Every structure is written in C-alpha cells, then in structure tokens.
Amino acid sequence: MELADPKYKFDDTFTVKSRDNEKFVKVPRIACEGQSFGASLEIDIYDELFPLKEGDNFFLALTDSVSNVQRADEGVWDQSNEPSVIDHFDHVMYGKLYKKEERKQDVVAVYVSFGGLLMKLEGGKRELEQLNLENRLYLLLKRS
C-alpha cells in the first residue's frame, strides 16, 4: 500500500516545533506544523515508543480502517496476520474523535483521545471535513 492511500481521512507531513514535558516526563506534548496545508498539531506521544525532537519531520495519516478486507464484526481484533497499512508505519494509535469546533472563518479544530493521550489538529475546513464526532480513528506515524 502506498503512503498516499486515498482511504486516509487526513494526511500530511509535520515538523516538530516544540516539546513540553513539564507535566509528564515520558509523555511530552508535541507542537507541530503541517507542510502541505498549514495545519497545526498538538499531540501527546509516549517518548519511549516514538521519540521526537524539535526539527524532526514525520508523516501522519488518520484513517478509520487499516485493512482492505471487510469484516463481519469491525469491533473484533483481527488476528489473521494479513498484511495491512500498519505494516508501513513506525507508530500506530487507535482512538475516538470526541470534539470538533468551528474556528474563525474556514478553520476547524478536531480533538481525538487515544486512551488518554490527546491530539488537537487544527486546519482548513476542507482538509478536515471527513473527520466527524464519534469517529474511531487510527493515527499512523512514519518518520520522514
């Protein structure tokens, strides 16, 4: 599967602008800037699994499915070991979009919780229109 998979609800390459690990030493809040759409991203990432420092670049994609195979029960863990889009990424989290806010003019902010690790993605209404409240999403990260 290519990185430009059309199934993605959102994708872009981001540059890390700052890290704040004042509250949690092993889980800094990373502030990033998107390269294609000018989106801004704040995300909590566990440092030991996917360490990022200022100036690092990474590809981020959000999708609701990581397999080409349709399953009868999407809520059940797939133990088939069939290839999936996850195989092409360095770090993956699964969570729920719990808040979506209209900001000034054509700007939207979406908030996703990955088991308590939070993400805020702010960008153009057009780029984030496929992300809706209550969506279950995979966050896929790959180092650039």
Secondary structure, 3 states (H helix, E strand, C coil): CCCCCCCCCEEEEEEEEEEECCCCCCCCEEEEEECCCCCEEEEECCCCCCCCCCCCEEEEEEECCCCCCCCCCCCCCCCCCCCCHHHHCCEEEEEEEEEEEECCCCEEEEEEEECCEEEEEEEEHHHHCCCCCCCEEEEEEEEC
